[in-house]
Amino acid sequence: MFTGIIESLGKIKSLRKDDDNIHIEVESTLTPQLKIDQSVSHNGVCLTVVSLNDTSYVVTAINETLQKTNLSSLKTGSLVNLERAMKLGERLDGHIVQGHVDQVATCTEVEETNGSWKYTFSYDTSLNNITIEKGSITVNGVSLTVVDSKKDSFSVAIIPYTYEHTVFHTFEKSTIVNLEFDVIGKYVKRITEGYL
């Protein structure tokens, strides 16, 4: 379980294919605080630490994960948003994030708005995921508030701190991102489907 508040950026040090899996080595300042078998969110994808050294650690993405997320597009040197699992008893500064990506989306617009940035994303509606105005959405692991919610797209407004300390500063038109829709919204939608 995560909050969507990014702790650090990681840099991809190496990628090693193993059958349908990819072993991803990540260089991060968080490494000394990690342990084997710990969950870490990478661009919103919960992955398990399988080995580590002083400055980097390794996680494995299986084919299922690679098919449903943007992790297959990673290259050596790519930056990823990192967050360790939340601690019980701490403040929940973002929203409840599971680290289970629902689908990918495409960035269709990046607009600088006099000190902040507005990003618009479009997504495939055939998976029946929805956003609502002022609801929560997770984009590459970042907890955000939806603005301009439409049937197949939405926008988010990014403050300078988030722009500088996450991978948002690397986004441009056509960038593929991971989306995790609000878990409470997903349950409400499922419960009410038979009544609407």
N, C-alpha and C positions, 0 to 999 in steps of 0.2 A: 504494500500500500504506500502511495506517495502523495505529495501535496501539489505538485506541479510548480514548485518554487525551485528553480535551477540553482544548484550549489556551485557548479564549476563547469568549464569547458574541458573536454578531453580531446586529444589529438590521436588519430589512428596511426599507430606505429607500423603495424603489419596486418595482412589478411592472408589466412592460409585455408585453402579449400580442402575438405576432407569428405569424400563422397558428396552428398547433397548439402553438407553443413559448411559453415565458414567459422573458423576460429579468428576472433577479432582481438588484436592486442591494442590496448588503449593506454596512452601516456597521460598521466593525470597527477595533479597535486593531492588528490584524494587517496591515492594508492596506499600511503602508509597507514591510513585509517581503515582500510578494508581487510577482510579476511575471506578465505576460501569458503564457498557455499553461501555468500552474502548476495542479496538482490540489489542490483543497481539499475536505474532507469537510464537508457541510452536513446536520446531523441524520443522519449516516451515509451520505449520498449523495455520491459522488465527482463533482464538477463542475469544469469548466475555467474559469479566469479569462480573460475575453475583453476586458475593458477595466478601467482603474482610474484613480483620481485620488488626492488626498492622504488622504482619509478613508473612501472607499468604493470598492468594485469591483463588477463585473458578471459574473454567470455565466448560462448559458442551460440551462434544463431542457427537453428535447424531450418530445414526447407520450408516448413509451415510458416515460420516467422519471416523468412526471406520473401515468400510469396505475398504476404499481406502487409508488408511494411516497406519503407524506403531504404532499409539496411543493405540491400543488395547493390545499391548504387554507391556505397562508400568506397573511397579510394585511400591509399596511403596519403597521409597529410590532411584528410578531411577532419573537420571539427564536429563534435557531437555535444549536445546538452547532457549533463550528468546530474543525477540526484540519487542520493542514498535513500533507502526506505525510511519512512517517518517513524519517530519514536512515540509511543503512547505517553500521554501526559504533557506533550509539547503543544504549542499553538498550531492550529491548522490555518496557515496563512493563505493557501490557495483554495483548492477544493479536493474532494476525495477522488484520487486518481489510482487506478488499478495497475497501470503499466501494460494493459492489454489493448493493443491498437485495434480499432474497429475497421479502419480502411485508410487509404491514402487520399490526398487531395492535391490539386494543382494550384499554385499561386498564379492568379490572373492579373493582379494589379498591385503595384507598390507605389504609394503616394506619400511624399514628405509633406507634412502639414505644419510648417512653422514651429519646429521644436519637437514634434512627435511624428510617428509613421502610421499609416493606415495600410493594412494588407488585406487583400480580398482573395478568397480561396473558393474554388468550385469542386464539387464532389459528386460521385455517382449516387443517385437516389434509389437505385434498384435494391440497395441493401437496407432500405427503410430507416436510415438514421436521420435525425432531425436536429435542428438548432432552434432556439427561441431567443428573441430579443432580450438582452441582459442576462441570458443564461450562461453557464460555464461550458467551455470547450478546452481540450488540451491539444496544442499544436506542437509537434516534436517535443512533447513532454512539458511544455510551458502552460500553466494554468492561466486562462484568459477569459475575458468577458466578451460575449458575442455582441456585435453591432451590425445593423443592416442584414438581419436574418431573412433569407429567401429560401425557396424550396430546394434549390441545388447549390446554394452559395451562402457565404457569410463574410463579414469583415471583422477584424480586430484592430484595436488601437494600441500602439506600442510606445511606452515611455522611453526616454533616452537610456535609462539604466538597463532595461530589458534588452534594448537594441544592442548595447555595447557588451553585455555579459552573457548573451545567448547566441545561437547561430542565426538569429533573425537578421543580423547585419550581412549575412551571406545570401539571403533570399533575393531572387529576382523573378521576373515573369517566367513561368514554366517550371520553377522549382517544385519538386514532389515532396510533400510533407506527410507525416503520420498524424492521424486524428484519433483521439479517444473522446467519444461523446460522453456527456454527463451520465454517470451510472444511475442516479436517482431518476433522471428523465427517461432512461431506457426501461427501467422497471415500470414506471407509470405508463409509458406508451404500451408496453406488453400487456399490462393488466387491463387497460381500457380498450384495446383493439376490438374485442368482441362486442363492445357497446357502441362504437362509433359507426 
